[in-house]
């Protein structure tokens, strides 16, 4: 599969499988196409070539009603949570239930409290987003992402901006909820330590393709210089510190200068 925007290909020759019940991590340099791949999985964009399947259905062939049915089986945790600032914690989690179901208010209340309890925030249900911490906001967003009991949950940088305690709580929640609810999870993250601790499979995206795929241990011991540099956070390697530029002597007008 190839995906991108208009005539511009961002990722080419993508061949990924997401086994049920597994946690897949997408890692790679900024701007490499990880979020583009998430958008393709939710059919916010369609593949330029090839196909993207969800539970045996080719997403590109679905009409609007069919696409909405499929999306109801997906949950999304956006970067930094993306809570509705004018809705309480309770109402944020209740939002997808009100939008996509005809459940009674009593049933919605029970489901919301169950989801909030699962992320440890049942006691914060009446607070507003500006009254809770960044880590709590991320947990509320996770409760909202699982409100409809999805089969697939997508996480876009779930650990960004979190302190070490909140980061550890978030990563453990992702793994525990994945196993307890029988989910399949895809995590886009730059946090190697936490991501490798909870992922079953890791795919590294770079240079417009998937350059490596395997278990966290397999990527740690990869002989690929690019994978080694990224996983080891080495400053020198295939990704250079200096971007291509004219020679220094030319940019600073030093031609012909005497020593």
Beta strands, then each sheet from edge to edge (+ up, - down):
strand 1: 3-5
strand 2: 8-11
strand 3: 23-28
strand 4: 53-54
strand 5: 57-58
strand 6: 74-77
strand 7: 152-156
strand 8: 184-188
strand 9: 201-206
strand 10: 209-214
sheet 1: 1+ 2-
sheet 2: 6+ 7+ 8+ 3+ 9+ 10-
sheet 3: 4+ 5-
end
